[in-house]
């Protein structure tokens, strides 16, 4: 009798182990669910999908309206990856959401700008000015670099917290002297008589848009690699078949094809080799940028807790 019970228990234990193993194998083959909102640098995944280069058995896209919505879906366990700015990845980590950067999608190289109401003979002339900025990680990082370049501190200016959708009104109402902004608001303010006095070309390879995956989902290597390969393939198509690419991207971006190049002004689109240059190494360029962003965010009170930087970047997926 005891022997029979032992055999039954052994069989049950083996069955549970086998079921767990099979479930684990199944989950690694499920599609990678990716949340993404509309932004030029994120569009190449959709271009690849239109061209038939994304296998729906491996990748499933979840459209969102903002990065905040994408992060909320990650918190709820409804998606496993998202297109985000690097500072958003760091903020998520401070909130206990473990994300890992697996690819760099674009780099701001002039897209983020400081517009002044008056001409400045030198950047330090912003002293005493009212600086409009959206108090987010990104806005704070640009402000930090602006002050460094001007040889000033936050005590030398007045910071006015204004979200991007209110910046044009605040400018026209005379509530701010300068503003940290980006397109299309920057162009509107310049057309209204403003002057560009600083942009993200002065802080190279700092403001990054990335593909981030839940660290616990990195075992889906086949799916992640497939998506990144498709992104690079679409980026190549954009380079060599520009007219066709613009036509296909127009519905997603909500613009006429001939106007889309304007959206990419001030953006660098790193290919695979540039991704490797940024992501490979110990520490990598991206990890060093991350440490700088963490420092700025901590000083500005934008982090809820210390940030664990283990597995912050995984370069395996951009390697040949």
Sine and cosine of phi, psi and omega as CSV:
sin_phi,cos_phi,sin_psi,cos_psi,sin_omega,cos_omega
0.00,0.00,-0.74,0.67,0.02,-1.00
-0.88,0.47,-0.62,0.79,-0.01,-1.00
-0.91,0.41,-0.62,0.78,0.00,-1.00
-0.91,0.41,-0.68,0.73,0.02,-1.00
-0.90,0.44,-0.62,0.79,0.02,-1.00
-0.89,0.46,-0.68,0.73,-0.01,-1.00
-0.92,0.40,-0.63,0.78,0.03,-1.00
-0.90,0.44,-0.67,0.74,0.02,-1.00
-0.91,0.42,-0.65,0.76,0.01,-1.00
-0.90,0.44,-0.66,0.75,0.02,-1.00
-0.90,0.43,-0.68,0.73,0.01,-1.00
-0.88,0.48,-0.71,0.70,0.00,-1.00
-0.88,0.47,-0.67,0.75,0.00,-1.00
-0.91,0.41,-0.63,0.78,0.00,-1.00
-0.90,0.43,-0.67,0.74,0.02,-1.00
-0.89,0.45,-0.69,0.73,0.02,-1.00
-0.88,0.48,-0.69,0.72,-0.02,-1.00
-0.91,0.42,-0.65,0.76,0.02,-1.00
-0.90,0.45,-0.68,0.73,0.03,-1.00
-0.88,0.47,-0.68,0.74,0.00,-1.00
-0.89,0.46,-0.69,0.72,0.00,-1.00
-0.91,0.41,-0.66,0.75,0.04,-1.00
-0.89,0.46,-0.65,0.76,0.01,-1.00
-0.89,0.46,-0.68,0.73,0.02,-1.00
-0.91,0.42,-0.63,0.78,0.00,-1.00
-0.90,0.44,-0.69,0.72,-0.05,-1.00
-0.90,0.44,-0.55,0.84,0.00,-1.00
-0.95,0.31,-0.27,0.96,0.01,-1.00
-0.98,-0.18,-0.17,0.99,0.03,-1.00
-0.90,0.43,0.42,-0.91,0.04,-1.00
-0.87,0.49,0.54,-0.84,0.14,-0.99
-0.99,0.16,0.85,-0.53,-0.04,-1.00
-1.00,-0.07,0.87,-0.49,-0.14,-0.99
-0.89,-0.46,0.84,-0.54,0.08,-1.00
-1.00,-0.01,0.70,-0.71,0.01,-1.00
-0.42,-0.91,0.60,-0.80,0.05,-1.00
-0.92,-0.39,0.09,-1.00,-0.11,-0.99
-0.97,0.24,0.86,-0.51,0.09,-1.00
-0.33,-0.95,0.67,-0.74,-0.09,-1.00
-0.75,0.66,-0.72,0.69,-0.06,-1.00
-0.93,0.37,-0.27,0.96,0.00,-1.00
-1.00,-0.05,-0.08,1.00,-0.19,-0.98
-0.98,0.21,-0.30,0.95,-0.10,-0.99
-0.94,0.35,-0.44,0.90,0.09,-1.00
-0.90,0.43,-0.63,0.77,0.02,-1.00
-0.96,0.29,-0.57,0.82,0.09,-1.00
-0.88,0.48,-0.69,0.72,0.04,-1.00
-0.88,0.48,-0.64,0.77,0.02,-1.00
-0.89,0.45,-0.70,0.72,0.01,-1.00
-0.88,0.48,-0.57,0.83,-0.03,-1.00
-0.99,0.12,0.02,1.00,0.06,-1.00
0.99,0.15,0.35,0.94,-0.06,-1.00
-0.99,-0.14,0.02,1.00,0.04,-1.00
-0.93,-0.37,0.85,-0.52,0.01,-1.00
-0.99,0.14,0.90,-0.43,-0.04,-1.00
-0.92,0.39,-0.26,0.96,0.09,-1.00
-0.97,0.24,-0.27,0.96,-0.01,-1.00
-0.94,-0.34,-0.50,0.87,-0.09,-1.00
-0.76,-0.65,0.71,-0.71,0.10,-1.00
-0.78,-0.63,0.83,-0.56,0.00,-1.00
-1.00,-0.04,0.64,-0.77,0.09,-1.00
-0.87,-0.50,0.94,-0.34,-0.01,-1.00
-0.96,0.28,0.69,-0.73,0.07,-1.00
-0.75,-0.66,0.17,-0.99,0.00,-1.00
-1.00,-0.07,-0.29,0.96,-0.08,-1.00
-0.32,-0.95,0.21,-0.98,0.09,-1.00
-0.90,0.43,-0.57,0.82,0.00,-1.00
-0.87,0.48,-0.67,0.74,0.03,-1.00
-0.91,0.41,-0.64,0.77,0.03,-1.00
-0.88,0.48,-0.69,0.73,0.01,-1.00
-0.91,0.41,-0.58,0.81,0.03,-1.00
-0.91,0.43,-0.63,0.78,0.04,-1.00
-0.91,0.41,-0.57,0.82,0.07,-1.00
-0.91,0.41,-0.70,0.72,0.02,-1.00
-0.85,0.53,-0.63,0.77,-0.06,-1.00
-0.99,0.16,-0.06,1.00,0.01,-1.00
0.97,0.25,0.33,0.94,-0.04,-1.00
-1.00,0.00,-0.36,0.93,0.09,-1.00
-0.71,-0.70,0.29,-0.96,-0.07,-1.00
-0.90,-0.44,-0.16,0.99,-0.04,-1.00
-0.48,-0.88,0.30,-0.95,0.00,-1.00
-0.37,-0.93,0.43,-0.90,0.15,-0.99
-1.00,-0.05,0.84,-0.54,-0.15,-0.99
-0.56,-0.83,0.25,-0.97,0.22,-0.98
-0.99,0.17,0.42,-0.91,-0.07,-1.00
-0.87,0.49,-0.61,0.79,0.01,-1.00
-0.91,0.41,-0.51,0.86,0.05,-1.00
-0.93,0.37,-0.58,0.82,0.07,-1.00
-0.89,0.46,-0.69,0.72,-0.02,-1.00
-0.91,0.40,-0.68,0.74,0.04,-1.00
-0.88,0.48,-0.66,0.75,0.03,-1.00
-0.86,0.50,-0.67,0.74,0.03,-1.00
-0.89,0.46,-0.60,0.80,0.02,-1.00
-0.92,0.38,-0.31,0.95,0.02,-1.00
-0.99,-0.17,0.19,0.98,0.07,-1.00
1.00,0.04,0.17,0.99,0.03,-1.00
-0.99,-0.13,0.97,-0.26,-0.08,-1.00
-0.98,0.18,0.95,-0.31,0.04,-1.00
-0.87,-0.49,0.51,-0.86,0.03,-1.00
-0.81,-0.59,0.73,-0.68,0.04,-1.00
-0.98,0.21,0.81,-0.59,-0.02,-1.00
-0.90,-0.44,-0.16,0.99,0.06,-1.00
-0.28,-0.96,0.52,-0.85,0.11,-0.99
-0.99,-0.16,0.85,-0.52,-0.08,-1.00
-1.00,-0.05,-0.62,0.78,0.08,-1.00
-0.36,-0.93,0.30,-0.95,-0.03,-1.00
-0.76,-0.66,0.75,-0.66,0.06,-1.00
-0.96,0.29,0.85,-0.53,0.02,-1.00
-0.70,-0.71,0.89,0.46,-0.05,-1.00
0.89,-0.47,-0.21,0.98,-0.03,-1.00
-0.93,0.37,-0.57,0.82,0.04,-1.00
-1.00,-0.06,0.81,-0.58,-0.19,-0.98
-0.73,-0.69,0.37,-0.93,0.16,-0.99
-0.91,-0.42,0.86,-0.50,-0.02,-1.00
-0.94,-0.33,0.75,-0.66,0.00,-1.00
-0.94,-0.35,0.55,-0.84,0.02,-1.00
-0.94,0.33,-0.47,0.88,-0.02,-1.00
-0.81,-0.59,0.34,-0.94,0.10,-1.00
-0.93,0.38,0.58,-0.82,0.05,-1.00
-0.89,-0.45,0.73,-0.69,0.05,-1.00
-0.96,0.27,-0.46,0.89,0.07,-1.00
-0.44,-0.90,0.39,-0.92,-0.12,-0.99
-0.89,0.45,-0.48,0.88,-0.01,-1.00
-0.92,0.40,-0.16,0.99,0.04,-1.00
-0.94,0.34,-0.09,1.00,0.09,-1.00
-0.97,0.26,-0.13,0.99,0.03,-1.00
-0.83,0.55,0.76,-0.66,0.00,-1.00
0.99,0.11,-0.05,1.00,-0.05,-1.00
-1.00,0.09,0.38,-0.93,0.12,-0.99
-1.00,0.00,0.91,-0.40,-0.07,-1.00
-0.97,-0.24,0.91,-0.42,0.06,-1.00
-0.99,0.15,0.75,-0.66,0.00,-1.00
-0.39,-0.92,0.62,-0.79,0.12,-0.99
-0.98,0.20,0.89,-0.45,-0.09,-1.00
-0.97,0.24,0.97,0.25,0.12,-0.99
-0.86,-0.51,0.04,-1.00,0.03,-1.00
-0.87,0.49,-0.71,0.71,-0.05,-1.00
-0.89,0.46,-0.75,0.66,0.01,-1.00
-0.88,0.48,-0.62,0.78,-0.01,-1.00
-0.93,0.38,-0.61,0.80,0.03,-1.00
-0.91,0.42,-0.71,0.71,0.02,-1.00
-0.89,0.45,-0.68,0.74,0.01,-1.00
-0.87,0.49,-0.67,0.74,0.01,-1.00
-0.86,0.50,-0.71,0.71,0.01,-1.00
-0.93,0.36,-0.61,0.80,0.04,-1.00
-0.86,0.51,-0.74,0.67,-0.02,-1.00
-0.91,0.41,-0.63,0.78,0.05,-1.00
-0.87,0.50,-0.72,0.70,-0.01,-1.00
-0.91,0.42,-0.54,0.84,-0.02,-1.00
-1.00,0.09,-0.15,0.99,-0.05,-1.00
0.94,0.35,0.55,0.83,-0.05,-1.00
-0.83,-0.55,0.11,-0.99,0.11,-0.99
-0.85,-0.53,0.13,-0.99,0.01,-1.00
-0.89,0.46,-0.41,0.91,0.03,-1.00
-0.93,0.35,-0.27,0.96,-0.04,-1.00
-1.00,0.05,-0.12,0.99,-0.03,-1.00
-0.73,-0.68,0.13,-0.99,0.14,-0.99
-0.93,-0.38,0.89,-0.46,-0.01,-1.00
-1.00,0.06,0.81,-0.59,0.03,-1.00
-0.92,-0.40,0.91,-0.42,-0.04,-1.00
-0.98,0.22,0.93,-0.36,-0.02,-1.00
-0.67,-0.74,0.83,-0.56,0.04,-1.00
-0.95,0.32,0.35,-0.94,-0.10,-0.99
-0.84,0.54,-0.58,0.82,-0.05,-1.00
-0.97,0.26,-0.24,0.97,0.02,-1.00
-0.96,-0.28,-0.04,1.00,-0.12,-0.99
-0.92,0.38,-0.66,0.76,-0.02,-1.00
-0.90,0.44,-0.68,0.74,0.02,-1.00
-0.90,0.44,-0.69,0.72,0.01,-1.00
-0.88,0.47,-0.62,0.79,0.03,-1.00
-0.90,0.44,-0.77,0.64,-0.04,-1.00
-0.91,0.41,-0.47,0.88,0.03,-1.00
-0.99,0.11,-0.05,1.00,0.04,-1.00
0.96,0.27,0.42,0.91,-0.05,-1.00
-1.00,0.08,-0.23,0.97,-0.02,-1.00
-0.68,-0.73,0.45,-0.89,0.02,-1.00
-0.99,-0.14,-0.53,0.85,0.05,-1.00
-0.65,-0.76,0.33,-0.95,0.03,-1.00
-0.53,-0.85,0.64,-0.77,0.11,-0.99
-1.00,-0.06,0.89,-0.46,-0.17,-0.98
-0.51,-0.86,-0.14,-0.99,0.06,-1.00
-0.42,-0.91,0.07,-1.00,-0.05,-1.00
-0.93,0.38,0.54,-0.84,0.11,0.99
-1.00,0.00,0.00,1.00,-0.04,-1.00
-0.89,0.45,-0.66,0.75,-0.05,-1.00
-0.83,0.56,-0.72,0.70,-0.03,-1.00
-0.91,0.41,-0.61,0.79,0.02,-1.00
-0.89,0.45,-0.64,0.77,-0.02,-1.00
-0.94,0.33,-0.60,0.80,0.06,-1.00
-0.91,0.42,-0.64,0.77,0.04,-1.00
-0.92,0.40,-0.42,0.91,0.03,-1.00
-1.00,0.05,0.11,0.99,0.08,-1.00
0.94,-0.35,0.10,1.00,-0.01,-1.00
-0.99,0.17,0.20,-0.98,-0.02,-1.00
-0.79,-0.62,0.76,-0.65,0.08,-1.00
-0.97,0.23,0.84,-0.55,-0.05,-1.00
-0.90,-0.44,-0.15,0.99,-0.03,-1.00
-0.27,-0.96,0.56,-0.83,0.14,-0.99
-0.48,-0.88,0.05,-1.00,-0.14,-0.99
-0.95,0.30,-0.01,1.00,0.16,-0.99
-0.92,0.39,-0.37,0.93,0.02,-1.00
-0.99,0.11,-0.02,1.00,0.03,-1.00
-0.69,-0.73,0.91,0.41,-0.14,-0.99
-0.88,0.48,0.66,-0.75,0.11,-0.99
0.85,0.53,0.62,0.79,0.04,-1.00
-0.95,-0.32,-0.70,0.72,-0.04,-1.00
-1.00,-0.09,0.94,-0.33,-0.14,-0.99
-0.85,-0.53,0.64,-0.77,0.24,-0.97
-0.98,-0.22,0.70,-0.71,-0.17,-0.99
-0.70,-0.71,0.29,-0.96,0.25,-0.97
-0.99,-0.16,0.87,-0.49,-0.02,-1.00
-0.89,-0.46,0.66,-0.76,-0.03,-1.00
-0.85,-0.53,0.60,-0.80,0.10,-0.99
-0.82,0.57,0.77,-0.64,-0.07,-1.00
-0.83,0.56,-0.57,0.82,0.00,-1.00
-0.95,0.32,-0.16,0.99,-0.04,-1.00
-0.96,-0.27,0.10,1.00,-0.03,-1.00
-0.90,0.45,-0.26,0.97,0.03,-1.00
-0.93,0.36,-0.25,0.97,0.05,-1.00
-0.99,0.15,0.83,0.56,-0.13,-0.99
-0.89,0.45,-0.66,0.75,-0.03,-1.00
-0.87,0.50,-0.70,0.71,-0.03,-1.00
-0.93,0.37,-0.69,0.73,-0.01,-1.00
-0.89,0.46,-0.72,0.69,0.01,-1.00
-0.88,0.48,-0.67,0.74,0.00,-1.00
-0.87,0.50,-0.70,0.71,-0.02,-1.00
-0.91,0.41,-0.70,0.71,-0.02,-1.00
-0.92,0.39,-0.63,0.78,0.07,-1.00
-0.87,0.49,-0.67,0.75,0.01,-1.00
-0.90,0.43,-0.64,0.77,0.03,-1.00
-0.87,0.49,-0.74,0.67,-0.02,-1.00
-0.92,0.40,-0.57,0.82,0.03,-1.00
-0.91,0.42,-0.66,0.75,0.03,-1.00
-0.93,0.37,-0.58,0.81,0.05,-1.00
-0.89,0.46,-0.64,0.77,0.06,-1.00
-0.91,0.42,-0.65,0.76,0.03,-1.00
-0.88,0.47,-0.63,0.78,0.04,-1.00
-0.88,0.48,-0.57,0.82,0.00,-1.00
-0.97,0.26,-0.68,0.74,-0.16,-0.99
-0.98,-0.18,-0.35,0.94,0.02,-1.00
-0.78,-0.63,0.85,0.53,-0.16,-0.99
-0.84,0.54,-0.72,0.69,-0.07,-1.00
-0.88,0.47,-0.71,0.71,0.02,-1.00
-0.89,0.45,-0.68,0.73,-0.01,-1.00
-0.89,0.46,-0.71,0.71,-0.02,-1.00
-0.89,0.45,-0.64,0.77,0.02,-1.00
-0.88,0.47,-0.68,0.73,-0.02,-1.00
-0.95,0.30,-0.52,0.86,-0.04,-1.00
-0.99,0.16,-0.34,0.94,-0.11,-0.99
-0.82,0.57,-0.74,0.68,-0.02,-1.00
-0.88,0.48,-0.65,0.76,-0.01,-1.00
-0.90,0.44,-0.67,0.75,-0.06,-1.00
-1.00,0.04,-0.17,0.99,0.05,-1.00
0.93,0.37,0.55,0.83,-0.03,-1.00
-0.67,-0.74,0.38,-0.92,0.12,-0.99
-0.92,0.40,0.58,-0.82,-0.07,-1.00
-0.80,0.60,-0.62,0.78,-0.07,-1.00
-0.96,0.28,-0.19,0.98,0.02,-1.00
-1.00,-0.10,-0.23,0.97,-0.09,-1.00
-0.89,0.45,-0.62,0.78,0.02,-1.00
-0.81,0.59,-0.50,0.87,0.06,-1.00
-0.85,0.53,-0.57,0.82,-0.03,-1.00
-0.92,0.38,-0.39,0.92,-0.07,-1.00
-0.99,-0.11,0.02,1.00,0.07,-1.00
-0.90,0.43,0.76,-0.65,-0.01,-1.00
1.00,0.09,0.10,1.00,0.04,-1.00
-0.90,-0.44,0.71,-0.71,0.18,-0.98
-0.98,-0.17,0.62,-0.78,-0.04,-1.00
-0.89,-0.46,1.00,0.01,-0.10,-0.99
-0.92,0.40,0.74,-0.67,0.07,-1.00
-0.99,0.15,-0.17,-0.98,-0.07,-1.00
-0.88,0.47,-0.70,0.71,-0.06,-1.00
-0.91,0.41,-0.59,0.81,0.05,-1.00
-0.94,0.33,-0.55,0.84,0.11,-0.99
-0.88,0.48,-0.68,0.73,0.02,-1.00
-0.89,0.46,-0.68,0.73,0.01,-1.00
-0.86,0.51,-0.61,0.80,-0.04,-1.00
-0.99,0.14,-0.52,0.85,-0.20,-0.98
-0.97,-0.24,-0.36,0.93,-0.05,-1.00
-1.00,0.02,0.63,-0.77,0.03,-1.00
0.79,-0.61,0.23,-0.97,-0.02,-1.00
-0.64,-0.77,0.99,-0.13,-0.02,1.00
-0.99,0.15,0.41,-0.91,0.05,-1.00
-0.99,0.16,0.21,-0.98,0.07,-1.00
-0.83,0.55,-0.69,0.73,-0.02,-1.00
-0.90,0.43,-0.64,0.77,0.03,-1.00
-0.91,0.42,-0.61,0.79,0.04,-1.00
-0.91,0.41,-0.65,0.76,0.08,-1.00
-0.88,0.47,-0.67,0.74,0.02,-1.00
-0.86,0.51,-0.67,0.74,0.02,-1.00
-0.89,0.45,-0.61,0.79,0.04,-1.00
-0.91,0.41,-0.68,0.73,0.01,-1.00
-0.90,0.44,-0.66,0.75,0.03,-1.00
-0.87,0.50,-0.68,0.74,0.01,-1.00
-0.87,0.49,-0.74,0.68,-0.01,-1.00
-0.91,0.42,-0.69,0.72,-0.02,-1.00
-0.91,0.42,-0.63,0.77,0.02,-1.00
-0.90,0.43,-0.68,0.73,0.01,-1.00
-0.90,0.43,-0.47,0.89,-0.03,-1.00
-1.00,-0.08,0.07,1.00,0.03,-1.00
0.94,0.33,0.48,0.88,-0.06,-1.00
-0.99,-0.14,0.05,1.00,0.00,-1.00
-0.92,-0.39,0.72,-0.70,0.00,-1.00
-0.98,0.21,-0.41,0.91,-0.07,-1.00
-0.32,-0.95,0.26,-0.97,0.08,-1.00
-0.83,0.56,0.53,-0.85,-0.09,-1.00
-0.98,-0.18,0.82,-0.57,0.10,-0.99
-0.98,0.18,0.88,-0.48,-0.05,-1.00
-0.99,-0.14,0.10,0.99,0.07,-1.00
-0.89,0.46,0.71,-0.70,0.01,-1.00
0.84,0.55,0.50,0.87,0.04,-1.00
-0.92,0.39,-0.54,0.84,-0.01,-1.00
-0.76,-0.65,0.69,-0.72,0.07,-1.00
-0.77,-0.63,0.94,-0.34,-0.10,-0.99
-1.00,0.02,-0.01,1.00,-0.07,-1.00
-0.85,0.52,-0.55,0.84,-0.17,-0.99
-0.99,0.14,-0.25,0.97,0.07,-1.00
-0.98,-0.21,-0.02,1.00,0.03,-1.00
-0.98,0.20,0.45,-0.89,-0.04,-1.00
-0.86,0.51,0.00,0.00,0.00,0.00
